[in-house]
Amino acid sequence: MKTSHILLTGILFLSTSFTNYHSITNKSLPDLTLKDMNGKPLNVSEYGKNGKLTVICFWATWCKPCIKELSNIAEHYEEWTKNYNIQLLAVSVDDAKTTLRVPSIVKSKKWKFDILLDPNEELMRSLGVSSSPFSLLADKIGNIIYEHEGYVEGDEFALEEEIKKAAADSVNVPKK
């Protein structure tokens, strides 16, 4: 009797934790097409359909904390992709003038993740993001489960903790 009660309590606790964790923002990756640095159109919602966790970082060439955040994440990116099956989108919100600087910064920093351009801030607006740096994490089916505004040294470790939780929680997430 006690064992079944403990088991039932444990199941209820885990299902409540899972539900609360995955309904943090009640948003998902929008059906919105942006271009990469080569002009290739990519739909953001497609990143939520390939079974990987998705980190999106909004940044700009003139934003020193943004560049620091992405550079620090880049140091861990290979390990994170291996350990947690993630993908990273660095979304530049540079306008038409400063967008020209994006490729040179990406090349000089040797960033290996996807870079998308959002010169009109369409993706930012659709997600309710008001400034950069801003990072978010979407689960394996595109639901946004974590958001963070700003950047201070070490925030990448808090992001990794959220990624770890999501990787553990999303093992049994059904496909859309």
C-alpha positions, 0 to 999 in steps of 0.5 A: 500500500505504501509503495503504491502511494509513494509511486503515485505521489512521485508520478504526480510530482513528475507530471506536474513538474514536466507540465509546469516546465514546458508551459513557461512561456506558452509560445512556440517558434513562429512560422516566419522566414528570415534569410541567412548570410548568403540570402537563403530563406529559412523558416524559423518554425522548421527548427522546431521540427527536427527533434533538436533543442533550439537556442536562439540568441538575438544580437547585433554587431554594435552590441558588445554584450551580445558578441561576448555572449555568443563568443562564450557560447561558441566555446561550449557549442560543440560540446553542447551539440554532442551532449544535448543535441542542440542547435543554435540560431544567432539572429542578427537584428542589425539594420540595413546599414550595419548588416554588412558587418555581420559576415566579417564578425562571424568569420573573425569569431569563427562561429559555427552556428546558424546566423539569420538576419532580422533587419526589420526585427520581425522575429523579435516582435513576433516573440515579444522580445524588446531588446538584445541580447536576448536568448531563448530555448525551445524544446524538441517540438518548438515550444519556447521553454526558457527566456533570458534578457541581457547578458553578464559573464557566466550567463551561458552556464545558466543557459546550459543548466536549462538545456540540461533540464530540457534535454532530460525532460524532452526524452519522452516529448511526442512529435508534433 
